Amino acid sequence: MTSIFRTAMGEAFERLHPQLRRRFSVGLDSGEACTGHGVMDRIWHGPAFVKPFLALGGSRNILVPGTGRDVPFTIENIPYADSHGRETVTFVRTFALPGGPRRFDATMVLAPEGDRVLDYLGTHQHLASDLHLSAEPDGSLLIRSGEHRFREGPVDVRVPGLIGGDAEVRESYDDATGRFRIRVRVTNRRFGPLFGYEGSFTAHYSDVRSHGVRAGLRPVREEIRA
């Protein structure tokens, strides 16, 4: 067994910076979890009309309905086997915003075809997005979202591009500072930039077999539909 990210990227995984290779090797096979602590230089959102959508998403830990500069944050990447037996890695980000902490939750599994990662968003995994990962010439990781789907009970529909958001994530490692750098940008094809953040963090690794998954980190509901 290998990490879901290494499997999805294939040979391109070896072109990542060594620190990124270790960070995205977290999984049941490595037995390692990764926790990052850092500061977001900026958290932003687009025009005023996006605020209600961010607030709605924020009620289920999807997106972040707030803005700020120099915001402390934590990211927890913990591997576990979900209730359907799939290897899963948490991407739970907690932002210490002035009005109180806000979480942006995601859990990731390998798509059935093995060529991409499936990203379930929020506490109830209502939204699922295909993620396509690639290595940039400088060794950084570029993640672009593909198709989005909404699931609730019997409802299983594709989110039209007109109302959905296209996410682009760039993660790199700065050898001079010993920090990871992250930049996230979500845009709509018609309305432009919706939401994003950028900052840096340090990471430490722990033995997931000893520590497990802390209470409250896993989603309330786990979706089986890919």
C-alpha positions as CSV (number, residue, x, y, z in Angstrom):
1,M,0.0,0.0,0.0
2,T,1.2,3.6,-0.7
3,S,-0.3,7.0,0.0
4,I,-3.4,8.1,-2.0
5,F,-1.5,11.1,-3.3
6,R,1.5,9.1,-4.6
7,T,-0.9,6.7,-6.3
8,A,-2.9,9.4,-7.9
9,M,0.2,11.3,-9.2
10,G,2.3,8.2,-10.3
11,E,5.8,9.0,-11.4
12,A,5.2,12.8,-11.1
13,F,5.2,12.4,-7.4
14,E,9.0,11.9,-7.4
15,R,9.4,15.4,-8.9
16,L,8.0,17.1,-5.8
17,H,10.4,18.7,-3.3
18,P,11.5,16.1,-0.8
19,Q,9.6,17.8,2.0
20,L,6.4,17.8,0.0
21,R,7.0,14.1,-0.8
22,R,7.1,13.3,2.9
23,R,4.1,15.5,3.7
24,F,2.0,13.9,1.1
25,S,3.2,10.4,1.9
26,V,1.1,10.5,5.1
27,G,-1.2,7.4,5.1
28,L,-1.9,4.1,6.6
29,D,1.2,2.6,5.0
30,S,3.6,5.1,6.4
31,G,1.8,5.3,9.7
32,E,2.5,9.0,9.9
33,A,0.2,11.9,10.5
34,C,1.2,15.5,9.8
35,T,0.1,18.6,11.7
36,G,1.0,22.1,10.5
37,H,1.0,25.3,12.6
38,G,1.5,28.7,10.9
39,V,0.0,32.0,9.9
40,M,-2.2,33.0,7.0
41,D,-0.9,36.3,5.7
42,R,-4.3,37.0,4.2
43,I,-7.8,35.4,4.1
44,W,-10.1,37.1,1.6
45,H,-13.4,36.8,-0.1
46,G,-14.9,38.4,-3.2
47,P,-17.8,40.8,-3.7
48,A,-20.5,41.3,-1.0
49,F,-22.9,38.9,-2.8
50,V,-20.7,35.9,-1.9
51,K,-21.1,36.5,1.8
52,P,-24.4,34.6,2.2
53,F,-23.0,31.6,0.4
54,L,-19.8,31.6,2.6
55,A,-22.0,31.9,5.7
56,L,-24.1,29.0,4.6
57,G,-21.1,26.9,3.8
58,G,-19.5,27.9,7.1
59,S,-22.4,26.3,9.0
60,R,-21.0,22.9,7.8
61,N,-17.3,23.8,7.9
62,I,-17.2,24.4,4.1
63,L,-15.2,27.6,3.2
64,V,-14.5,30.3,5.7
65,P,-17.0,33.2,6.1
66,G,-14.5,35.7,7.3
67,T,-11.4,37.8,6.4
68,G,-8.2,38.7,8.1
69,R,-4.5,39.2,8.0
70,D,-1.8,37.4,10.0
71,V,-4.3,34.8,11.2
72,P,-2.9,31.9,13.1
73,F,-4.0,28.5,11.8
74,T,-3.6,24.8,12.1
75,I,-3.9,22.0,9.5
76,E,-4.3,18.4,10.5
77,N,-3.6,15.6,8.0
78,I,-4.5,12.4,9.8
79,P,-5.0,9.1,7.9
80,Y,-7.6,6.5,8.9
81,A,-9.9,3.8,7.4
82,D,-13.4,5.2,7.0
83,S,-16.6,3.3,7.7
84,H,-16.6,2.0,4.1
85,G,-13.0,0.7,4.5
86,R,-11.4,3.3,2.3
87,E,-8.0,4.9,3.3
88,T,-8.9,8.5,4.1
89,V,-6.8,11.6,5.0
90,T,-8.2,14.6,6.8
91,F,-7.5,18.1,5.7
92,V,-8.9,20.0,8.6
93,R,-7.9,23.7,8.8
94,T,-8.7,25.8,11.8
95,F,-8.3,29.5,11.5
96,A,-8.1,31.7,14.7
97,L,-10.1,34.6,13.3
98,P,-11.0,37.7,15.4
99,G,-14.6,36.6,15.8
100,G,-13.7,33.1,16.9
101,P,-12.1,30.0,15.4
102,R,-13.5,28.7,12.1
103,R,-12.9,25.3,10.5
104,F,-12.7,24.3,6.9
105,D,-13.0,20.5,6.8
106,A,-12.1,18.1,4.0
107,T,-11.5,14.4,3.8
108,M,-9.8,12.8,0.9
109,V,-9.9,9.3,-0.6
110,L,-8.4,7.8,-3.8
111,A,-10.9,7.9,-6.7
112,P,-12.0,4.4,-7.8
113,E,-10.0,4.8,-11.0
114,G,-6.8,5.6,-9.1
115,D,-5.9,8.6,-11.2
116,R,-7.2,11.4,-9.0
117,V,-8.2,12.2,-5.4
118,L,-11.8,12.6,-4.3
119,D,-12.3,15.5,-1.9
120,Y,-15.3,15.4,0.4
121,L,-16.1,18.8,1.9
122,G,-17.7,19.7,5.2
123,T,-18.9,17.9,8.3
124,H,-21.5,15.9,6.4
125,Q,-19.6,15.4,3.1
126,H,-22.4,17.1,1.1
127,L,-20.0,18.2,-1.6
128,A,-17.5,16.1,-3.5
129,S,-14.8,17.3,-5.9
130,D,-12.3,15.6,-8.2
131,L,-8.8,16.9,-7.5
132,H,-6.1,16.6,-10.1
133,L,-2.5,16.8,-8.8
134,S,0.6,17.8,-10.7
135,A,4.3,18.6,-9.9
136,E,5.5,22.0,-11.0
137,P,9.1,22.6,-12.4
138,D,10.2,24.1,-9.1
139,G,9.1,21.0,-7.1
140,S,5.9,22.6,-5.8
141,L,2.5,20.9,-5.9
142,L,-0.4,22.2,-8.0
143,I,-3.9,20.9,-7.2
144,R,-6.8,21.9,-9.5
145,S,-10.5,20.9,-8.8
146,G,-12.5,19.2,-11.5
147,E,-16.2,18.2,-11.4
148,H,-18.2,19.0,-8.3
149,R,-21.1,16.9,-7.0
150,F,-23.8,17.6,-4.4
151,R,-25.1,14.6,-2.3
152,E,-27.9,14.7,0.3
153,G,-30.1,11.6,0.8
154,P,-31.2,10.4,-2.6
155,V,-30.0,13.6,-4.3
156,D,-26.9,13.2,-6.4
157,V,-26.3,16.0,-8.9
158,R,-23.4,17.6,-10.7
159,V,-22.9,21.3,-9.7
160,P,-23.0,23.4,-12.9
161,G,-19.9,25.4,-13.6
162,L,-22.0,28.6,-13.7
163,I,-22.7,28.4,-10.0
164,G,-19.7,26.3,-8.8
165,G,-16.2,27.3,-7.8
166,D,-13.0,26.2,-9.4
167,A,-10.3,25.8,-6.8
168,E,-6.5,26.1,-7.3
169,V,-4.1,25.1,-4.6
170,R,-0.3,25.7,-4.7
171,E,1.9,24.3,-2.0
172,S,5.7,24.6,-1.9
173,Y,8.6,24.4,0.5
174,D,10.9,27.3,1.2
175,D,14.4,25.9,2.0
176,A,15.6,29.3,3.3
177,T,12.9,29.5,6.1
178,G,12.1,25.9,6.6
179,R,8.4,26.5,6.0
180,F,5.7,25.3,3.7
181,R,3.9,27.9,1.7
182,I,0.3,27.5,0.7
183,R,-2.0,29.6,-1.6
184,V,-5.6,28.7,-2.2
185,R,-7.8,30.6,-4.7
186,V,-11.5,29.7,-5.6
187,T,-13.1,31.4,-8.5
188,N,-16.4,31.3,-10.4
189,R,-16.3,31.2,-14.2
190,R,-18.8,34.0,-14.4
191,F,-18.4,36.1,-11.3
192,G,-14.6,35.8,-10.8
193,P,-12.7,35.4,-7.4
194,L,-14.8,34.1,-4.6
195,F,-12.5,33.1,-1.7
196,G,-8.9,32.4,-0.9
197,Y,-6.0,32.5,1.5
198,E,-2.2,32.4,1.5
199,G,0.4,31.9,4.2
200,S,3.1,29.6,5.6
201,F,3.5,26.9,8.2
202,T,5.9,24.4,9.8
203,A,5.0,20.7,10.1
204,H,5.6,17.9,12.5
205,Y,4.9,14.3,12.2
206,S,3.5,11.8,14.6
207,D,2.8,8.1,14.8
208,V,-0.9,7.7,13.9
209,R,-0.9,4.1,15.3
210,S,-0.2,5.5,18.7
211,H,-2.2,8.7,18.6
212,G,-5.1,7.7,16.3
213,V,-7.7,10.3,15.2
214,R,-8.8,12.8,17.8
215,A,-12.4,13.2,18.7
216,G,-14.3,15.6,16.4
217,L,-11.9,15.4,13.5
218,R,-13.8,12.8,11.4
219,P,-17.0,13.9,9.6
220,V,-20.4,13.4,11.1
221,R,-21.5,11.5,8.0
222,E,-19.4,9.5,5.5
223,E,-20.5,9.4,1.9
224,I,-19.9,6.3,-0.1
225,R,-20.8,7.7,-3.5
226,A,-17.7,8.6,-5.6
